[in-house]
Amino acid sequence: MIFYITIFLVLSSLLVLDFVKNADSLRRLIFFLVIAFFVFLAGLRWETGTDWNNYYSFFKNMNAQVLEEDKVFEPGFKYVNFWVRSYTDDYTVFLMICAVFIISLKSYYFYRNTSLIFLAAFLYYAYFFFDIFFVRQSLAISFVLISSPFIVKRKFIPFAILIYLASLFHGSALVFLLAYFVYNLNMPGYVIFLIIAGSIFFSVLSIDALVLKAVVQYMGGNAYIASKLEGYLEVGQSESFNSALGKTTVLLLGVLKRGVLVPIFIWFRDKIDKADYKEYNGYLNLFVMGTALYFITSNYMALQRISTYFTLFEILLVLMVARHLRGKVAASIVYTVIVLYAFTKFYYGFASYKDLYVPYYSIFDSNIERVVY
């Protein structure tokens, strides 16, 4: 764990570079080195991260027959495995190619869309571990992120194409199509609180189970989607989903976290510059939607991943708040709060599957003692 905490501390110390003037070349160089560091961490890992066995076995056994007959993985992910496996059986090559794509794409988006690139990198690590332990949904999230400018520009066709590409790696990405229609809503603060409160009661009263069962019956004609939903129903009965945190604990932490963030984001909406109001309000809408989905699916932690696509906009909101701070004292206080909050995200993220994350093993480690699953 010391290894990961050290990285957290180094990234937090780099936050000052966002305020160094007349040093663009230096900032670009350091940002590139940060990206390269995480690409190598992600690409060179071995038996570290979730779903290792499933992905490793799938790659090793990939051939034309598996490509055609497999019903578990999405077609985009299968074809990437097939393409790489056609040239090599080295799983590290596959990991490295995926790491380059996933991490570079998100990092490039942050570089192009915020002046606070080191705060973006810091939050990327705190929220997503900089995709060191990427899975196929990480590929989908990268497509979702680069689709967001087309929501802002109201260009549905390119947006829909990117979401379709995302769904080829993880079918859950299709839920993000709703973002296009939610983005422009103007919701008063009390409406936002009602939506979130309603989603919590939805979960507490287990209405989500009834809805999910109805959807399974409705989707009976689509074997792939129906089987996925049935799997979520079965796994949802487990208290922990192989996670160190039980469902009740996860729900309470979610309520606590969002109980702090939502009022702050709503309050700051009226303080944002007029030129940035529409974008900030749109991101707030997507954050609210993600929060509602998070609670609605809280009884099915495997299904809860659909809210992950909207977590990106929590990061973008924090970046916009930080960018509009006025005064050194206010900036110092807010940055301190951001770092402390980011550490809680980082710490509890590890707590879920600490046995699979700690210690970090690479292909250069000869004695690996870990039971992977």
C-alpha positions in Angstrom: 0.0 0.0 0.0 3.0 2.3 0.6 3.7 2.2 -3.1 0.3 3.5 -4.0 0.2 6.1 -1.3 3.6 7.4 -2.4 2.2 7.9 -5.9 -0.7 9.7 -4.4 1.6 12.1 -2.4 3.8 12.7 -5.5 0.8 13.6 -7.6 -0.6 15.9 -4.9 2.8 17.7 -4.8 2.6 18.3 -8.5 -0.6 20.3 -8.1 1.6 23.5 -7.7 2.7 23.1 -11.4 -0.8 24.2 -12.5 0.0 27.7 -11.2 3.6 28.0 -12.5 3.6 30.7 -15.2 5.7 30.7 -18.3 6.6 27.1 -18.0 4.3 25.4 -20.5 7.1 23.2 -22.0 8.1 21.9 -18.5 4.5 21.3 -17.6 3.9 19.3 -20.8 7.0 17.3 -20.3 6.1 16.3 -16.7 2.5 15.6 -17.7 3.8 13.3 -20.4 6.1 11.5 -18.0 3.2 11.0 -15.6 1.2 9.5 -18.4 4.1 7.2 -19.5 4.6 6.1 -15.9 1.1 4.9 -15.5 1.0 3.3 -19.0 3.9 1.2 -18.0 2.4 0.4 -14.6 -0.8 -0.8 -16.3 0.9 -2.7 -19.1 3.6 -4.4 -17.0 1.4 -5.6 -14.1 1.0 -9.3 -13.5 -1.8 -11.0 -11.5 -2.7 -7.6 -10.1 -6.3 -6.2 -10.4 -9.8 -7.6 -10.7 -11.0 -10.3 -13.2 -7.4 -11.3 -13.9 -8.2 -15.0 -14.5 -11.1 -14.3 -16.8 -9.3 -11.9 -19.1 -6.0 -13.8 -19.1 -7.7 -17.1 -19.9 -9.8 -15.5 -22.6 -6.7 -14.0 -24.3 -4.7 -17.2 -24.1 -7.6 -19.3 -25.5 -8.6 -16.9 -28.2 -8.9 -18.2 -31.7 -11.4 -18.0 -34.6 -13.8 -20.5 -33.0 -13.8 -18.6 -29.7 -14.3 -15.4 -31.5 -17.4 -16.7 -33.2 -18.9 -18.7 -30.4 -18.2 -16.7 -27.2 -21.4 -15.1 -25.8 -19.8 -13.5 -22.7 -17.7 -10.6 -24.0 -18.7 -7.8 -26.3 -17.6 -7.9 -30.0 -15.2 -5.0 -29.8 -13.3 -6.5 -26.9 -13.2 -9.9 -28.6 -11.8 -8.5 -31.8 -9.1 -6.7 -30.0 -8.1 -9.9 -28.2 -8.2 -11.8 -31.5 -6.1 -9.2 -33.4 -3.4 -9.1 -30.8 -3.5 -12.9 -30.2 -3.0 -13.4 -34.0 0.5 -11.8 -33.7 1.6 -12.9 -30.2 0.6 -15.0 -27.2 2.3 -12.5 -24.9 -0.4 -11.1 -22.6 1.8 -8.2 -21.6 1.7 -7.0 -25.2 -2.1 -7.0 -25.0 -2.1 -5.1 -21.7 0.4 -2.5 -23.0 -1.7 -1.8 -26.1 -4.8 -1.4 -24.1 -3.1 0.8 -21.5 -1.7 3.1 -24.2 -5.2 3.6 -25.7 -7.2 3.9 -22.4 -4.8 6.1 -20.5 -3.6 8.3 -23.4 -7.2 9.0 -24.5 -8.4 10.2 -21.1 -5.2 12.2 -20.5 -5.4 13.9 -23.9 -9.0 14.9 -23.1 -8.0 16.4 -19.8 -5.0 18.2 -21.5 -7.3 19.7 -24.1 -10.2 20.6 -21.9 -8.7 22.1 -18.7 -5.9 24.3 -17.7 -5.5 22.4 -14.4 -3.9 19.3 -16.0 -2.2 18.1 -12.8 -5.3 18.4 -10.7 -7.0 16.4 -13.5 -4.2 13.8 -13.3 -4.5 13.7 -9.5 -8.2 13.1 -9.5 -7.9 10.6 -12.3 -5.7 8.6 -10.0 -7.9 9.1 -6.9 -11.1 8.1 -8.7 -9.9 5.5 -11.2 -6.3 4.6 -10.1 -5.2 6.1 -13.4 -6.6 2.9 -15.0 -3.6 0.9 -13.7 -6.1 -2.0 -13.1 -8.2 -1.4 -16.2 -10.9 -3.8 -17.4 -12.9 -3.7 -20.6 -15.3 -1.1 -19.1 -12.3 1.2 -18.9 -12.1 1.1 -22.7 -15.8 2.0 -22.9 -15.3 4.9 -20.5 -12.6 6.4 -22.7 -15.0 6.5 -25.6 -17.7 8.0 -23.4 -15.3 10.8 -22.2 -14.4 11.9 -25.7 -18.0 11.8 -26.7 -18.9 14.5 -24.1 -17.8 17.5 -26.3 -20.5 16.5 -28.8 -23.1 16.7 -26.1 -22.0 20.3 -25.4 -22.0 21.1 -29.1 -25.4 19.4 -29.6 -24.1 17.0 -32.3 -26.0 13.8 -31.7 -24.7 11.7 -34.6 -21.0 11.8 -33.7 -22.0 11.4 -30.0 -24.1 8.4 -30.8 -21.4 6.8 -32.9 -18.9 7.1 -30.1 -21.4 5.6 -27.6 -22.0 2.7 -30.0 -18.2 2.1 -30.2 -18.1 2.2 -26.4 -20.9 -0.4 -26.2 -18.7 -2.7 -28.3 -16.4 -3.0 -25.3 -19.0 -2.8 -22.6 -22.8 -3.0 -23.3 -23.6 -0.9 -20.2 -22.2 2.2 -22.1 -25.5 2.5 -24.0 -27.1 4.0 -20.8 -25.0 7.1 -21.5 -27.2 7.9 -24.5 -29.6 9.4 -22.0 -26.9 12.0 -21.2 -27.6 13.9 -24.4 -31.1 14.6 -23.3 -30.4 15.3 -19.7 -27.5 17.7 -20.3 -29.7 20.8 -21.2 -32.2 20.5 -18.3 -32.6 23.4 -15.9 -33.3 21.8 -12.6 -33.8 23.9 -9.4 -31.9 22.8 -6.3 -35.0 21.3 -4.7 -35.7 19.1 -7.8 -32.2 17.8 -7.6 -32.6 16.9 -3.9 -36.0 15.2 -4.7 -34.5 13.1 -7.5 -31.7 11.9 -5.3 -33.9 11.3 -2.2 -36.3 9.4 -4.5 -33.6 7.2 -5.8 -32.4 6.3 -2.3 -36.0 5.3 -1.3 -36.2 3.4 -4.5 -33.3 1.3 -3.4 -34.2 1.0 0.3 -37.7 -0.3 -0.7 -36.1 -2.7 -3.1 -38.2 -1.4 -6.0 -35.2 -1.9 -8.2 -35.5 -5.6 -7.8 -39.0 -5.6 -9.2 -38.1 -3.3 -12.1 -35.1 -5.4 -13.0 -37.1 -8.6 -13.0 -39.7 -7.0 -15.2 -36.9 -5.8 -17.6 -35.5 -9.4 -17.7 -38.9 -10.7 -18.8 -39.3 -7.9 -21.3 -35.9 -8.5 -22.8 -36.4 -12.2 -23.1 -36.0 -12.0 -26.8 -32.5 -10.7 -26.4 -30.6 -13.6 -24.9 -27.4 -11.6 -24.3 -29.0 -8.7 -22.4 -31.4 -11.0 -20.6 -28.6 -13.3 -19.4 -26.6 -10.3 -18.2 -29.5 -8.9 -16.2 -30.3 -12.4 -14.7 -26.7 -12.6 -13.6 -27.0 -9.3 -11.8 -30.2 -10.5 -10.1 -28.3 -13.6 -8.9 -25.2 -11.8 -7.8 -27.3 -9.1 -6.1 -28.3 -11.6 -3.5 -24.7 -11.7 -2.3 -23.9 -9.3 0.5 -20.4 -8.5 -0.5 -19.8 -9.4 -4.2 -16.3 -10.5 -3.1 -15.8 -7.0 -1.9 -14.4 -6.1 1.6 -17.2 -3.6 1.9 -20.8 -4.9 2.3 -23.7 -3.4 0.4 -25.0 -1.5 3.5 -21.6 0.1 4.1 -21.3 1.1 0.4 -24.8 2.6 0.4 -24.1 4.7 3.6 -20.7 5.9 2.2 -22.4 6.8 -1.0 -25.1 8.8 0.8 -22.5 10.6 3.0 -20.3 11.5 0.0 -23.0 12.8 -2.1 -24.7 14.5 0.8 -21.6 16.7 0.9 -20.9 17.2 -2.8 -24.5 17.9 -4.1 -25.1 21.0 -1.9 -21.6 22.4 -2.8 -22.1 21.8 -6.5 -25.6 23.4 -6.4 -24.4 26.4 -4.4 -21.4 27.0 -6.8 -23.7 26.9 -9.9 -24.9 30.4 -9.0 -21.3 31.6 -8.5 -19.9 30.3 -11.8 -19.0 32.8 -14.6 -21.8 33.4 -17.0 -19.8 32.1 -20.0 -19.3 28.8 -18.3 -22.7 28.4 -16.7 -24.3 26.2 -19.4 -21.4 23.8 -19.4 -21.3 23.6 -15.6 -25.0 23.2 -15.4 -24.8 20.4 -17.9 -22.1 18.6 -16.0 -24.2 19.0 -12.8 -27.2 17.4 -14.5 -25.0 14.4 -15.6 -23.6 14.1 -12.1 -27.1 14.1 -10.6 -28.2 11.4 -13.2 -25.2 9.3 -12.2 -26.0 9.7 -8.5 -29.6 8.6 -9.1 -28.4 5.6 -11.0 -25.9 4.8 -8.3 -28.6 4.6 -5.6 -31.2 2.9 -7.8 -28.8 0.1 -8.6 -27.3 -0.1 -5.1 -28.8 -3.5 -4.4 -26.9 -4.9 -7.4 -23.4 -3.8 -7.1 -22.4 -5.4 -10.4 -25.1 -3.4 -12.2 -24.0 -0.3 -10.2 -21.1 0.1 -12.7 -23.5 1.9 -15.1 -23.1 5.0 -12.8 -19.3 4.9 -13.4 -19.7 6.7 -16.7 -21.1 9.7 -14.9 -18.3 9.8 -12.3 -16.2 11.5 -14.9 -18.4 14.5 -14.6 -17.9 14.7 -10.9 -14.2 15.2 -11.8 -15.0 17.8 -14.4 -17.2 19.7 -11.9 -14.3 19.7 -9.3 -12.0 21.0 -12.0 -14.4 23.9 -12.9 -14.9 24.8 -9.3 -11.1 24.9 -8.7 -10.6 26.9 -11.9 -13.0 29.6 -10.8 -11.6 30.2 -7.3 -10.6 33.7 -6.4 -8.0 34.5 -3.8 -5.1 32.5 -2.4 -6.8 31.8 0.9 -9.9 30.4 -0.7 -7.8 28.4 -3.2 -5.7 26.9 -0.4 -8.7 25.9 1.7 -10.5 24.3 -1.3 -7.4 22.5 -2.5 -6.9 21.1 1.0 -10.5 19.8 1.0 -10.1 18.4 -2.5 -6.9 16.5 -1.5 -8.5 15.1 1.7 -11.7 14.1 -0.1 -9.6 12.5 -3.0 -7.7 10.5 -0.4 -11.0 9.0 0.9 -12.0 8.0 -2.6 -8.6 6.5 -3.2 -8.5 4.6 0.1 -12.0 3.2 -0.1 -11.4 2.3 -3.7 -8.5 0.1 -2.6 -10.5 -1.3 0.3 -12.9 -3.1 -2.0 -10.3 -5.4 -3.5 -7.2 -4.8 -1.5 -6.1 -8.4 -1.8 -6.0 -8.0 -5.6 -4.3 -4.6 -5.7 -1.7 -4.8 -2.9 1.1 -5.5 -3.4 1.7 -4.4 -7.0 3.2 -7.2 -9.0 4.9 -6.9 -12.4 6.1 -9.3 -15.0 9.6 -8.9 -13.4 8.4 -10.4 -10.1 9.4 -14.1 -9.8 7.6 -15.0 -6.6 4.0 -13.9 -6.8 1.8 -15.0 -3.9 -1.7 -14.1 -4.7 -5.0 -15.9 -5.3 -6.5 -14.2 -8.3 -10.1 -14.3 -9.3 
